[in-house]
Amino acid sequence: MTLVPETAATQFSETGVMVLPGVLSTENLTMLREECAYFLGYADAQMDLTGRAMNPITVRGSRYFVNGLYRHSSRLWRFLFGDVLADVCRATLGDDAVLFNEQWVVKGPEEGMAFSWHQDSGYVKARDPETTHPPYLTCWCTLDDVSVANGTVHVLGLDEGGTRDTIVTHGHDRETNDLIGYTGDLAGTAIEAPAGSVIAFSSYNLHRSGTNTTDAMRRVYLAQYAAAPIVHSRTGEQFNLAVPFLRDGRNVYDRSQDTAANWGGLDHPG
């Protein structure tokens, strides 16, 4: 059995996008909200200590991108390598998957900044202009109801955006550090969904997010998976992570080989 309906898998095949409303358990949703609070506090503390953001596209109080820290949690791994995201990966990538990246994507209340049209694969191409890597998968896991008012994601279908087989060359906004892959008039589809949903799309889909105009944060946990490690086309250097998750459809993740201690870190009490 899978939580991904055949209609959703077909939609993903046709457009590169699918929405699974309210599929996260109350337990997982509560855990993710608690972990998000911890890691946002960690990010603010790091900025206080160093005087700079952990990520060049983070703007304190307005938008946060806090990535690569799941090994410092004693419980995030159960979600990242759990049944829900395993089902999503099988329905989109196939029987093989590795964790490529994970991050908190949060817009602050009332002033949460927009994010420009881009492909996630555009960030790989910016470092490796000759890349031909296959599309990887982005799972946008909503910790709050997401709407146009609080800056939800707007997505162009693969054919609509002309990116089914293409990673476009992105420009660079010096003010925000955003990469920009599209400046045309297409509005895309604004995806509104309840808290506890998974919005999955291909790294080739052009997408953007709007400004948060509400009085509450808009919180998302973003998990990305690839069918195989993504490496630099010339040097062979690995991009981001390549933590084994699925092999021949089976979950092969081994926590004992993937702990914060292996990275010189410590689990926080959560």
Short mmCIF file of the C-alpha atoms (twelve columns), coordinates in Angstrom:
data_MODEL
# 
_entry.id   MODEL 
# 
loop_
_atom_site.group_PDB 
_atom_site.id 
_atom_site.type_symbol 
_atom_site.label_atom_id 
_atom_site.label_alt_id 
_atom_site.label_comp_id 
_atom_site.label_asym_id 
_atom_site.label_seq_id 
_atom_site.Cartn_x 
_atom_site.Cartn_y 
_atom_site.Cartn_z 
_atom_site.pdbx_PDB_model_num 
ATOM 1   C CA . MET A 1   0.000  0.000  0.000   1 
ATOM 2   C CA . THR A 2   1.108  3.563  -0.687  1 
ATOM 3   C CA . LEU A 3   -0.233 6.926  0.458   1 
ATOM 4   C CA . VAL A 4   0.297  8.321  -3.071  1 
ATOM 5   C CA . PRO A 5   -2.881 7.926  -5.163  1 
ATOM 6   C CA . GLU A 6   -2.436 6.899  -8.776  1 
ATOM 7   C CA . THR A 7   -3.959 10.213 -9.860  1 
ATOM 8   C CA . ALA A 8   -1.249 12.123 -7.973  1 
ATOM 9   C CA . ALA A 9   1.539  9.995  -9.449  1 
ATOM 10  C CA . THR A 10  0.089  10.589 -12.933 1 
ATOM 11  C CA . GLN A 11  -0.075 14.336 -12.290 1 
ATOM 12  C CA . PHE A 12  3.575  14.308 -11.258 1 
ATOM 13  C CA . SER A 13  4.552  12.431 -14.428 1 
ATOM 14  C CA . GLU A 14  2.662  14.953 -16.571 1 
ATOM 15  C CA . THR A 15  3.513  18.217 -14.808 1 
ATOM 16  C CA . GLY A 16  6.353  17.499 -12.356 1 
ATOM 17  C CA . VAL A 17  4.112  18.472 -9.426  1 
ATOM 18  C CA . MET A 18  1.771  16.695 -7.017  1 
ATOM 19  C CA . VAL A 19  0.034  17.657 -3.781  1 
ATOM 20  C CA . LEU A 20  -0.718 15.238 -0.938  1 
ATOM 21  C CA . PRO A 21  -2.964 17.191 1.461   1 
ATOM 22  C CA . GLY A 22  -2.772 16.462 5.185   1 
ATOM 23  C CA . VAL A 23  -0.779 13.222 4.929   1 
ATOM 24  C CA . LEU A 24  1.525  13.869 7.901   1 
ATOM 25  C CA . SER A 25  0.497  12.418 11.233  1 
ATOM 26  C CA . THR A 26  -0.226 14.696 14.183  1 
ATOM 27  C CA . GLU A 27  2.861  13.232 15.846  1 
ATOM 28  C CA . ASN A 28  5.122  14.083 12.901  1 
ATOM 29  C CA . LEU A 29  3.632  17.555 12.500  1 
ATOM 30  C CA . THR A 30  4.150  18.364 16.183  1 
ATOM 31  C CA . MET A 31  7.722  17.058 16.056  1 
ATOM 32  C CA . LEU A 32  8.566  19.131 12.978  1 
ATOM 33  C CA . ARG A 33  7.172  22.293 14.560  1 
ATOM 34  C CA . GLU A 34  9.229  21.734 17.698  1 
ATOM 35  C CA . GLU A 35  12.382 21.021 15.703  1 
ATOM 36  C CA . CYS A 36  11.792 24.096 13.555  1 
ATOM 37  C CA . ALA A 37  11.667 26.313 16.651  1 
ATOM 38  C CA . TYR A 38  14.945 24.838 17.861  1 
ATOM 39  C CA . PHE A 39  16.792 25.289 14.578  1 
ATOM 40  C CA . LEU A 40  15.513 28.831 13.994  1 
ATOM 41  C CA . GLY A 41  16.808 29.690 17.454  1 
ATOM 42  C CA . TYR A 42  20.105 28.062 16.528  1 
ATOM 43  C CA . ALA A 43  20.285 30.130 13.324  1 
ATOM 44  C CA . ASP A 44  19.615 33.376 15.207  1 
ATOM 45  C CA . ALA A 45  22.261 32.484 17.800  1 
ATOM 46  C CA . GLN A 46  24.798 31.822 15.053  1 
ATOM 47  C CA . MET A 47  24.039 35.210 13.508  1 
ATOM 48  C CA . ASP A 48  24.454 36.868 16.904  1 
ATOM 49  C CA . LEU A 49  27.799 35.123 17.332  1 
ATOM 50  C CA . THR A 50  29.253 35.647 13.867  1 
ATOM 51  C CA . GLY A 51  27.398 38.716 12.654  1 
ATOM 52  C CA . ARG A 52  26.360 36.983 9.449   1 
ATOM 53  C CA . ALA A 53  23.726 34.553 8.219   1 
ATOM 54  C CA . MET A 54  24.469 30.843 7.887   1 
ATOM 55  C CA . ASN A 55  23.140 30.982 4.334   1 
ATOM 56  C CA . PRO A 56  23.590 33.852 1.820   1 
ATOM 57  C CA . ILE A 57  19.869 33.893 0.998   1 
ATOM 58  C CA . THR A 58  18.760 34.071 4.650   1 
ATOM 59  C CA . VAL A 59  17.542 37.456 5.904   1 
ATOM 60  C CA . ARG A 60  17.041 37.531 9.660   1 
ATOM 61  C CA . GLY A 61  13.422 37.891 10.714  1 
ATOM 62  C CA . SER A 62  12.248 37.843 7.104   1 
ATOM 63  C CA . ARG A 63  13.184 34.502 5.558   1 
ATOM 64  C CA . TYR A 64  15.295 31.603 6.730   1 
ATOM 65  C CA . PHE A 65  17.022 28.760 4.900   1 
ATOM 66  C CA . VAL A 66  18.593 26.544 7.567   1 
ATOM 67  C CA . ASN A 67  20.035 23.390 6.063   1 
ATOM 68  C CA . GLY A 68  22.280 20.414 6.652   1 
ATOM 69  C CA . LEU A 69  21.657 20.048 10.392  1 
ATOM 70  C CA . TYR A 70  19.365 17.017 10.691  1 
ATOM 71  C CA . ARG A 71  22.166 14.934 12.189  1 
ATOM 72  C CA . HIS A 72  22.062 17.242 15.209  1 
ATOM 73  C CA . SER A 73  18.537 16.069 16.006  1 
ATOM 74  C CA . SER A 74  17.698 12.797 17.714  1 
ATOM 75  C CA . ARG A 75  14.408 12.400 15.863  1 
ATOM 76  C CA . LEU A 76  14.330 14.167 12.477  1 
ATOM 77  C CA . TRP A 77  15.879 11.123 10.814  1 
ATOM 78  C CA . ARG A 78  12.767 9.055  11.525  1 
ATOM 79  C CA . PHE A 79  10.788 11.433 9.321   1 
ATOM 80  C CA . LEU A 80  13.423 12.017 6.607   1 
ATOM 81  C CA . PHE A 81  13.867 8.284  6.151   1 
ATOM 82  C CA . GLY A 82  10.358 7.226  7.116   1 
ATOM 83  C CA . ASP A 83  7.412  5.636  5.360   1 
ATOM 84  C CA . VAL A 84  5.733  8.836  4.140   1 
ATOM 85  C CA . LEU A 85  8.695  10.196 2.198   1 
ATOM 86  C CA . ALA A 86  9.682  6.692  1.074   1 
ATOM 87  C CA . ASP A 87  6.274  6.385  -0.616  1 
ATOM 88  C CA . VAL A 88  6.681  9.805  -2.240  1 
ATOM 89  C CA . CYS A 89  10.144 8.891  -3.536  1 
ATOM 90  C CA . ARG A 90  8.969  5.562  -4.982  1 
ATOM 91  C CA . ALA A 91  6.083  7.300  -6.771  1 
ATOM 92  C CA . THR A 92  8.327  9.956  -8.315  1 
ATOM 93  C CA . LEU A 93  11.981 8.870  -8.477  1 
ATOM 94  C CA . GLY A 94  11.494 5.109  -8.610  1 
ATOM 95  C CA . ASP A 95  13.020 2.363  -6.491  1 
ATOM 96  C CA . ASP A 96  16.338 4.073  -5.692  1 
ATOM 97  C CA . ALA A 97  16.789 7.246  -3.672  1 
ATOM 98  C CA . VAL A 98  19.391 9.104  -1.623  1 
ATOM 99  C CA . LEU A 99  18.877 12.125 0.600   1 
ATOM 100 C CA . PHE A 100 20.315 15.114 -1.256  1 
ATOM 101 C CA . ASN A 101 19.443 18.026 1.027   1 
ATOM 102 C CA . GLU A 102 17.164 19.041 3.885   1 
ATOM 103 C CA . GLN A 103 16.353 22.494 5.194   1 
ATOM 104 C CA . TRP A 104 13.897 24.667 7.073   1 
ATOM 105 C CA . VAL A 105 12.310 27.284 4.816   1 
ATOM 106 C CA . VAL A 106 10.553 29.899 6.936   1 
ATOM 107 C CA . LYS A 107 9.031  33.297 6.151   1 
ATOM 108 C CA . GLY A 108 8.698  35.763 9.009   1 
ATOM 109 C CA . PRO A 109 5.349  37.396 9.814   1 
ATOM 110 C CA . GLU A 110 4.268  40.551 7.985   1 
ATOM 111 C CA . GLU A 111 7.594  41.029 6.232   1 
ATOM 112 C CA . GLY A 112 8.537  37.549 5.010   1 
ATOM 113 C CA . MET A 113 10.338 38.166 1.703   1 
ATOM 114 C CA . ALA A 114 9.326  36.725 -1.634  1 
ATOM 115 C CA . PHE A 115 11.649 34.326 -3.470  1 
ATOM 116 C CA . SER A 116 12.317 34.648 -7.195  1 
ATOM 117 C CA . TRP A 117 11.422 32.260 -10.019 1 
ATOM 118 C CA . HIS A 118 14.046 29.513 -10.171 1 
ATOM 119 C CA . GLN A 119 14.675 25.821 -10.676 1 
ATOM 120 C CA . ASP A 120 16.250 24.000 -7.754  1 
ATOM 121 C CA . SER A 121 18.616 22.452 -10.292 1 
ATOM 122 C CA . GLY A 122 19.643 25.985 -11.229 1 
ATOM 123 C CA . TYR A 123 21.663 26.126 -8.021  1 
ATOM 124 C CA . VAL A 124 23.640 23.074 -9.152  1 
ATOM 125 C CA . LYS A 125 24.115 24.559 -12.623 1 
ATOM 126 C CA . ALA A 126 25.432 27.785 -11.087 1 
ATOM 127 C CA . ARG A 127 28.367 25.756 -9.740  1 
ATOM 128 C CA . ASP A 128 28.592 23.340 -12.674 1 
ATOM 129 C CA . PRO A 129 27.474 25.021 -15.929 1 
ATOM 130 C CA . GLU A 130 27.871 21.777 -17.923 1 
ATOM 131 C CA . THR A 131 25.739 19.672 -15.603 1 
ATOM 132 C CA . THR A 132 23.263 17.247 -17.134 1 
ATOM 133 C CA . HIS A 133 22.064 15.652 -13.891 1 
ATOM 134 C CA . PRO A 134 18.575 14.124 -13.939 1 
ATOM 135 C CA . PRO A 135 15.904 15.993 -11.998 1 
ATOM 136 C CA . TYR A 136 15.810 15.377 -8.275  1 
ATOM 137 C CA . LEU A 137 12.809 15.673 -5.988  1 
ATOM 138 C CA . THR A 138 11.754 18.465 -3.639  1 
ATOM 139 C CA . CYS A 139 9.252  17.625 -0.889  1 
ATOM 140 C CA . TRP A 140 7.748  20.788 0.588   1 
ATOM 141 C CA . CYS A 141 6.326  19.618 3.943   1 
ATOM 142 C CA . THR A 142 3.967  22.253 5.334   1 
ATOM 143 C CA . LEU A 143 4.046  23.017 9.059   1 
ATOM 144 C CA . ASP A 144 1.298  25.623 8.659   1 
ATOM 145 C CA . ASP A 145 -1.624 26.093 6.301   1 
ATOM 146 C CA . VAL A 146 -0.051 27.653 3.208   1 
ATOM 147 C CA . SER A 147 -1.826 30.262 1.101   1 
ATOM 148 C CA . VAL A 148 -1.166 33.157 -1.216  1 
ATOM 149 C CA . ALA A 149 -1.457 35.431 1.821   1 
ATOM 150 C CA . ASN A 150 1.465  33.841 3.660   1 
ATOM 151 C CA . GLY A 151 3.733  33.246 0.691   1 
ATOM 152 C CA . THR A 152 2.989  29.783 -0.621  1 
ATOM 153 C CA . VAL A 153 4.834  28.285 -3.570  1 
ATOM 154 C CA . HIS A 154 3.791  29.083 -7.170  1 
ATOM 155 C CA . VAL A 155 4.826  26.420 -9.695  1 
ATOM 156 C CA . LEU A 156 5.003  26.233 -13.488 1 
ATOM 157 C CA . GLY A 157 4.348  22.787 -14.942 1 
ATOM 158 C CA . LEU A 158 7.268  21.297 -16.870 1 
ATOM 159 C CA . ASP A 159 5.682  21.865 -20.270 1 
ATOM 160 C CA . GLU A 160 4.169  25.207 -19.266 1 
ATOM 161 C CA . GLY A 161 7.597  26.503 -18.279 1 
ATOM 162 C CA . GLY A 162 9.437  24.711 -21.105 1 
ATOM 163 C CA . THR A 163 11.736 22.903 -18.667 1 
ATOM 164 C CA . ARG A 164 10.842 19.223 -19.002 1 
ATOM 165 C CA . ASP A 165 14.360 18.424 -20.247 1 
ATOM 166 C CA . THR A 166 16.147 21.690 -19.535 1 
ATOM 167 C CA . ILE A 167 18.039 23.410 -16.746 1 
ATOM 168 C CA . VAL A 168 18.038 27.067 -17.702 1 
ATOM 169 C CA . THR A 169 20.918 29.435 -16.995 1 
ATOM 170 C CA . HIS A 170 19.949 31.629 -14.058 1 
ATOM 171 C CA . GLY A 171 20.786 35.249 -13.436 1 
ATOM 172 C CA . HIS A 172 21.817 36.595 -10.037 1 
ATOM 173 C CA . ASP A 173 20.074 39.259 -7.952  1 
ATOM 174 C CA . ARG A 174 22.896 40.983 -6.085  1 
ATOM 175 C CA . GLU A 175 20.542 42.528 -3.545  1 
ATOM 176 C CA . THR A 176 18.830 39.310 -2.382  1 
ATOM 177 C CA . ASN A 177 21.373 36.710 -3.634  1 
ATOM 178 C CA . ASP A 178 18.493 34.897 -5.359  1 
ATOM 179 C CA . LEU A 179 19.132 33.066 -8.599  1 
ATOM 180 C CA . ILE A 180 16.514 34.015 -11.197 1 
ATOM 181 C CA . GLY A 181 15.515 31.574 -13.918 1 
ATOM 182 C CA . TYR A 182 12.414 33.245 -15.335 1 
ATOM 183 C CA . THR A 183 11.230 36.839 -15.750 1 
ATOM 184 C CA . GLY A 184 8.190  36.351 -17.986 1 
ATOM 185 C CA . ASP A 185 4.485  36.936 -17.417 1 
ATOM 186 C CA . LEU A 186 3.308  33.423 -16.533 1 
ATOM 187 C CA . ALA A 187 1.780  33.341 -13.050 1 
ATOM 188 C CA . GLY A 188 2.059  29.615 -12.394 1 
ATOM 189 C CA . THR A 189 -0.218 27.724 -10.017 1 
ATOM 190 C CA . ALA A 190 -0.341 28.951 -6.426  1 
ATOM 191 C CA . ILE A 191 -0.570 25.843 -4.252  1 
ATOM 192 C CA . GLU A 192 -2.715 26.254 -1.150  1 
ATOM 193 C CA . ALA A 193 -2.740 23.329 1.254   1 
ATOM 194 C CA . PRO A 194 -3.338 22.586 4.937   1 
ATOM 195 C CA . ALA A 195 -0.630 22.043 7.521   1 
ATOM 196 C CA . GLY A 196 0.767  18.524 7.344   1 
ATOM 197 C CA . SER A 197 0.725  18.328 3.538   1 
ATOM 198 C CA . VAL A 198 3.505  17.285 1.164   1 
ATOM 199 C CA . ILE A 199 3.878  19.352 -1.998  1 
ATOM 200 C CA . ALA A 200 6.298  17.465 -4.252  1 
ATOM 201 C CA . PHE A 201 7.869  18.832 -7.415  1 
ATOM 202 C CA . SER A 202 10.793 18.172 -9.707  1 
ATOM 203 C CA . SER A 203 14.007 20.177 -9.477  1 
ATOM 204 C CA . TYR A 204 13.367 21.169 -13.116 1 
ATOM 205 C CA . ASN A 205 10.063 22.938 -12.312 1 
ATOM 206 C CA . LEU A 206 10.292 26.708 -12.220 1 
ATOM 207 C CA . HIS A 207 8.785  27.975 -8.973  1 
ATOM 208 C CA . ARG A 208 8.703  30.997 -6.705  1 
ATOM 209 C CA . SER A 209 7.118  32.017 -3.428  1 
ATOM 210 C CA . GLY A 210 5.316  35.187 -2.459  1 
ATOM 211 C CA . THR A 211 5.538  37.561 0.490   1 
ATOM 212 C CA . ASN A 212 4.096  36.580 3.863   1 
ATOM 213 C CA . THR A 213 1.592  39.306 4.661   1 
ATOM 214 C CA . THR A 214 0.014  37.573 7.671   1 
ATOM 215 C CA . ASP A 215 0.836  38.009 11.361  1 
ATOM 216 C CA . ALA A 216 2.240  34.477 11.737  1 
ATOM 217 C CA . MET A 217 5.294  32.651 10.417  1 
ATOM 218 C CA . ARG A 218 4.973  30.392 7.369   1 
ATOM 219 C CA . ARG A 219 7.012  27.292 8.131   1 
ATOM 220 C CA . VAL A 220 8.058  24.541 5.722   1 
ATOM 221 C CA . TYR A 221 10.444 21.618 6.107   1 
ATOM 222 C CA . LEU A 222 12.006 20.852 2.757   1 
ATOM 223 C CA . ALA A 223 13.487 17.424 2.016   1 
ATOM 224 C CA . GLN A 224 15.172 16.682 -1.309  1 
ATOM 225 C CA . TYR A 225 16.042 13.291 -2.766  1 
ATOM 226 C CA . ALA A 226 17.839 12.098 -5.890  1 
ATOM 227 C CA . ALA A 227 17.843 8.738  -7.621  1 
ATOM 228 C CA . ALA A 228 21.651 8.685  -7.382  1 
ATOM 229 C CA . PRO A 229 24.402 10.964 -6.021  1 
ATOM 230 C CA . ILE A 230 24.778 14.202 -7.978  1 
ATOM 231 C CA . VAL A 231 28.372 14.989 -8.880  1 
ATOM 232 C CA . HIS A 232 30.240 17.738 -10.717 1 
ATOM 233 C CA . SER A 233 30.393 16.899 -14.424 1 
ATOM 234 C CA . ARG A 234 34.099 17.709 -14.683 1 
ATOM 235 C CA . THR A 235 35.668 17.055 -11.283 1 
ATOM 236 C CA . GLY A 236 33.400 14.306 -9.968  1 
ATOM 237 C CA . GLU A 237 32.975 16.226 -6.696  1 
ATOM 238 C CA . GLN A 238 29.748 15.317 -4.911  1 
ATOM 239 C CA . PHE A 239 27.129 18.025 -4.408  1 
ATOM 240 C CA . ASN A 240 25.431 18.157 -1.025  1 
ATOM 241 C CA . LEU A 241 24.482 14.813 0.522   1 
ATOM 242 C CA . ALA A 242 24.067 11.307 -0.856  1 
ATOM 243 C CA . VAL A 243 22.739 9.391  2.154   1 
ATOM 244 C CA . PRO A 244 21.367 5.980  1.076   1 
ATOM 245 C CA . PHE A 245 17.593 5.731  1.559   1 
ATOM 246 C CA . LEU A 246 15.974 3.363  -0.960  1 
ATOM 247 C CA . ARG A 247 17.581 0.579  -2.926  1 
ATOM 248 C CA . ASP A 248 15.452 -1.631 -5.181  1 
ATOM 249 C CA . GLY A 249 12.434 -0.199 -3.398  1 
ATOM 250 C CA . ARG A 250 13.595 -1.180 0.091   1 
ATOM 251 C CA . ASN A 251 14.444 1.260  2.855   1 
ATOM 252 C CA . VAL A 252 18.182 0.752  3.479   1 
ATOM 253 C CA . TYR A 253 18.837 3.763  5.718   1 
ATOM 254 C CA . ASP A 254 21.185 2.869  8.595   1 
ATOM 255 C CA . ARG A 255 21.116 5.320  11.475  1 
ATOM 256 C CA . SER A 256 24.228 3.748  13.021  1 
ATOM 257 C CA . GLN A 257 26.224 4.887  9.986   1 
ATOM 258 C CA . ASP A 258 24.712 8.368  9.886   1 
ATOM 259 C CA . THR A 259 24.912 10.127 13.243  1 
ATOM 260 C CA . ALA A 260 25.812 13.640 14.332  1 
ATOM 261 C CA . ALA A 261 28.768 12.136 16.194  1 
ATOM 262 C CA . ASN A 262 30.236 11.113 12.857  1 
ATOM 263 C CA . TRP A 263 30.230 14.806 11.928  1 
ATOM 264 C CA . GLY A 264 31.658 15.960 15.230  1 
ATOM 265 C CA . GLY A 265 28.316 17.258 16.451  1 
ATOM 266 C CA . LEU A 266 25.995 16.465 19.341  1 
ATOM 267 C CA . ASP A 267 22.306 15.612 19.300  1 
ATOM 268 C CA . HIS A 268 20.195 18.275 20.918  1 
ATOM 269 C CA . PRO A 269 17.781 17.090 23.637  1 
ATOM 270 C CA . GLY A 270 14.741 17.018 21.319  1 
# 
